[in-house]
Amino acid sequence: MSDAPDPIFVGARIYRASSFAPKHPLAIPRVPSVTDLCRAMNWLPAEQYRPSPRAKPVVLRAFHTADYVAALQAAEHSQQVSQAMRDRHGLGTFSNPIHPHMFRRPATSVGGVLLGAAQIANGGVAYVPGGGTHHGLADRASGFCYLNDPVLAIKALQRQGLGRIVYVDIDAHHCDGVETAFLGAQDVRLISVHEENRWPFTGALADTAGGASFNLPVPRALNDTEYALILDRVLLPAVAQFRPDAVVLQCGADALLEDPLARLELSNNSHWATVAALRELSPRFLVLGGGGYNPWSVARCWTGVWATLCGAAIPDELPPAARRLLAGMTWNRRAGLQPPAHWINNLRDAPRHGAIRDEIRDRVQWLARRLAAEFTPVRLPCD
């Protein structure tokens, strides 16, 4: 893949101008912080940056119902919803509240992933940290996700004529919206590693979504050593054996130790190792953001994702401009928090190694056996 074009980074101004209410978990800077940190590191030249367009309603109807798209637009315009609209479409709740950019912001995320998908049509890598809203359903908002850009990205890749697509999701929360969209699909494979007994409480080990999904729910305190086993024995074989024309990775940062909405304990090294390994398995690679609710861990992790994609060397200590950016960040939900020094001075976490628990080994072996069974050639009886 050395002759592939340079990776592109897709961002947008709307992420700077739009925010959820102060107590909402997403009321933190994410895409702007990543964009600014990449620039502070001199890793994001103008020729590799693309501004995201906003997806039009007709494009959103490739997955979402016309009634839901219209309801989302109407709610943004009027800044209110009826009880009937709240009940039917999940709008106006704590998770998916009314706010001034509730249609334009997610529609821009969709536009970004569709631009990324178009950019890699003939091969290459696109990074869209504003994407990854994997809980959105066809007719309703769910789990902070008004629209489902991973589904729309996969469908866009299919319209390009790509026959085999793999979607990998390492967010702490199961990708229920994506799984629902591709139930029983034979040309799309979904692979998810997520915390068990965590909302949305789907994605059980035995849940195959009609053969389309490989789900690995993991217990609390998942460490880097356990994740390395999962990467080597489940994620990479499941991708490679499918021989994909494109890989879409949802790279949620909420599986990191510092995240307030999950109880996993990975370092960002696990995310970067996943990105590096998956890039080698397909001529087309679309990398999305996702969950992540600690502003420092998200910024550091996703900036390192871009460094991994563009081949930049991550220094042992950040330069002054990057340190100033991280030192100036705040967190409304943790007012007065004094971030530890490594959140400011370093991009790379210290590895978080540990013992591999038997329940992890057992689940990995269960999925490895399933993989082996699905790819065993059928032997016809001799005459």
N, C-alpha and C positions, 0 to 999 in steps of 0.2 A: 504493500500500500504506500510505498515511498513516493510514487508518482502521483498520488492523489492531490487534489487542490488543498490549499490551506483551510483549516477549519474556520467556520464563521460563527460569530456570536450575535444573537438576536436580542435586542433590548427595546425599551420604549420609555418615553418621558412620563407617561401616565402613572407609572409606578412611583414617581416622585410626588405627583400632585394628588394622589388618591390614597386614602387610608381608611381602615376600619376604625370604629370607635375605640377609645384608649384601652378599654378592658378586654377587647377582643384579642385572641392569640395572634392574629395576623396584623395587629397594629404595631408592626416593627418594620424597619427598613430591611429589605432583602435584595431584590434585583438591583436597586441603586447602589447598595453597599458593595455587591459583587462587581458591578460595572466599574465603580470608582476604585475599588481595590485592585482590579486587574489593570486599570490605567495607571494607578500609582506604582505598580510593579513594572510598567512599560511592556506589558504583555498583550495589549489590545490596540494595535495600530488601526487607523481609520479604515484601511482597506478590508479588514476582517470584521468590522462591525456593520450590522444591518438594522435599521429602525423597523420595528414591527408595524405592519398595517393592521387595521381593525377588520375582522371578519364580518362580512355582511350577513344579514339574517338568512338569506337563501342558502348560504354556505353552511350555517349552523344546522339547518334542517336536514343535512346529511345524516345526522344522528338524533337531534332534538326535535320534538314535535313543534309544529307551527304554533299551536296554542301556547306552549310554554315559552317559546322565543318572544311571542307577542306580549305575554304576561310580564316577562323580565324587562322588556323595553318600557312597558306601561308603568311598571313599578319605579323604574329609574326616573321617568318623566314626572310622575305625580308625587313621588317620595312617600307613598303609602300603599297598603294592600288591604283588601277585604279579608274577612275571616275565611271565606270560601277559597280565595286565592292562596292564602296561607296553608290551608288544609290540603289543597290539591297540589300546589307547586312547591311547597316548602320555603316560600319567601317570607321575609319579615320575622324570622326566628333569631335566636341568639347566634346560632352557627352561621346563618346566611341572612344577615340583617339588611334593612334598607339603608343604602348610602348613595351619595351623588353619582358614583361611577359604577354602579352595580351591574349594568349591562356593558358599558364601554370598556371597563377594565378587563373582565374575562373575555370579551370579544377580541380585545387586543392580544391576550394570551393565545387564543385560538389562531388569530392571524399570524402570530409569531411562529407557532409550530407548523402551520401550513407553509409559511415562507421557508422554514427550515427544511421541510419535506421536499419542497420544490428545488431548493438549492442542492440537495444531494441526489437528485433524480438520476444523474449519470455517475454517481459515486462521490464519496466524501463524507465530511463530518459537519454537523450543525449542532450548536449548543443554544438552548432556549431556557434559561433559568426561570423565566416567568411561567413556564408550562408545568404540567404535571398534576393537574386537578382531576384526580382519578376517581373521585366519588360521585361526580355529577351523573344524574340519571336522565333518561330521555325526556321525561316529563316533569322533573323536579330538581331543585337544588338540594345538595346533601353534603354535610361535612366540610363546610367552607368552600364548596365547589359549586359555582353557578352553572358552569358549562364543563364538558368533559373533553379537554383538548387532546389527551392521548388517544381516545377513540377516533376523533376526527383526523388526527395525524395518521393513524393506521389506515383509515379509509382513504385518505388522500394518497398514501403510498400504494394502496391497491389500485386506485384509479390510474396510477402511472404504469400499471401492468406488472407490478411485482407480485410473484406468485406465492412467496413464503416469507412471512414476517414474524419475528419474535419480539415480544414485549416482556421486558424484565423490570421488576418493581422491587426496590429495596427500602421503600418507605416503611416506617414502623406500623402503619395501618394498611390493612388489606385493600387491594384495588377492586372493590366490589363493583363499581360502575363499569370498569373496563371488562371485568369477567362477565357481567350480565350482557354486555353488548356483543360478545363473541362466544356466547354459549354454543357449544357443539361445533365450532369452526374447525375445519381441517387445514386451512391455509394460514392460520394465525396460532401461534403458541404463546401462552401466557405463563410466566414464571414469577412467583411472588414469595419473598421472605418477609415475614411480618411478625409482630408480637402477638402471641396467643392471648385470648381473653381480653382483647383490647378492641374498642369500637373500630369498625362496625360489626364485630363479632361474626365475621364470615371468613372463608378461606381455610377450612379445616383440612387436615392432611389428606383425608380421603375424598375431598371435594375435587373432582376432575373437570367440572363444567362441561360435561359431555365429551371428555377427552381432550379439551383445549388447554386445560390448566394443570400446572404443577405447583401446588401450594405447600409451603413449609412454614407453619406456625412455630415460633420459637419461644421458649420461656424467658422470663425476665433475666436481666443481667447477662445477655449474650455478649461474649467477649470476642476480641479479634482472632484468637486461636480457633474458636468454634466457627466463626464466620469464614475463616480461611478453608476449613474443612468443607463447609457448605459450598463455597465458591468452586473448589476443585472437584468435588464429588457430585454436585447437583447442578449449579448454575451453568458452568462452562460446558459440561457434557450435554445438558438439555438443549443448549443453544447450538452447539456444533453439530449434533446429530440431526437437527432439523434442517441444516444447510440453508440458512436464511438469505434472502436477497437484501434484507434490511433488518437492523436491530434498533428498537426504541427502548431506551433506558429511562425509567423514572427514578431519579436519584435523590429522593427525599432525605433530608438531613435530620429527621427526628429520631433516627435510630442511634444518634450519638449520645454519649453519656450525659451531656449537660442539658438535654432537651427536657422541658417541663411537661410535655404531653405524652411521654412514653417512659419505659423503664428498662430500655436496653443500654448497653455500655460500650458501644463501639467507639473507636477513634476514627478520625477522618482518613487514616491510612487504608481502612477497609473499603471506603468508597472509592478512593483513588485507584486501588488495586483492581476493583471491579471495572472501572472505566478503562484502564489500560488493557485488561485482558479481553474485554468484549470488543474493543476496537479492532482487534485482529481477526475476528470471526465473521465479519461481513464487509462487503464493499461499501455499504451505506450505514451510517451510525447517527442516530438522532438522540441527543441527550437532553432531558428535561429536568426541571427542578422538582418541586413537590412539597411535602411537609417540612417543617423546621421552624421552631418557635423561640429559639434563643438567637438573638441577632448576631452575636459574635461567632457562635459555632456555625451558623448558616453561612455568613460571609466568608469565613476562613475555609470551610469545606468546599463551597461551590467555586471559590476562586481557585482552589487547588484542583478542582475538576477541570477548569479551563486550562490551567498550567499543564495538566496531564495530557489533555487533548492536543495542545499546540506544542508540546515538547519543551516547555520551559523548565529550567532547573529551579527547584524550590530552595531558597537559601535557608541556612540555619537561623538567621536573624533577619527580620524585616527591615527594609530601609526606612529612614525617618518619615517620608511622606505616607507610607502605609501604616506606620505606627500611629501617626497623628490621626489618621482616619479612624482607626479602631478605637483609639483613646477617646475620640469625640462622640462615640455612639452612646445612646441611652436606651433604656428599656422601661416602658411605662408600667408594666406589670411587676417589675422588680426595682421600684424607685429606690435610689440610694445604694444599689448594688455596686460594690467595688470589684470589677473584674480582675481575676488573677493575672499575673504578669504574662503568662504564656498566651492569653487571649489577645494581648496587645503586641507582643514582641515576636511571636512565631506564627507561621501558618500551619505547620505540621504538629499534630498532637503527638505526645508520647504514646507508643504502642500500648494497648491494653490487653495483654496476653493473659491467659488463665487456663485452667483445666478444661478438658472437653467432657461435658456431662454425658452420662449414658443415654439420657432421653434425646440429646442431640444426635448421638451416634445412631440410635435406633431409627430415628426419623429419616436421617440421611440414607441409611441402608434401605429403608422401605422405598424411598423414592428412586434410589439407584436400581433396585430390583424392578421397579415399574418401568424405568427407562430401558433397562436391558430387555424386558419382556416385549416392549413395544417395537423394538428394533431387531428382534430375532426373526430371521427370514422364515417364511412359511414353507414347510417341507411337505410336498405332496407324496402320498403313498406310491410305492412302485407298483407297476402293473403286474 
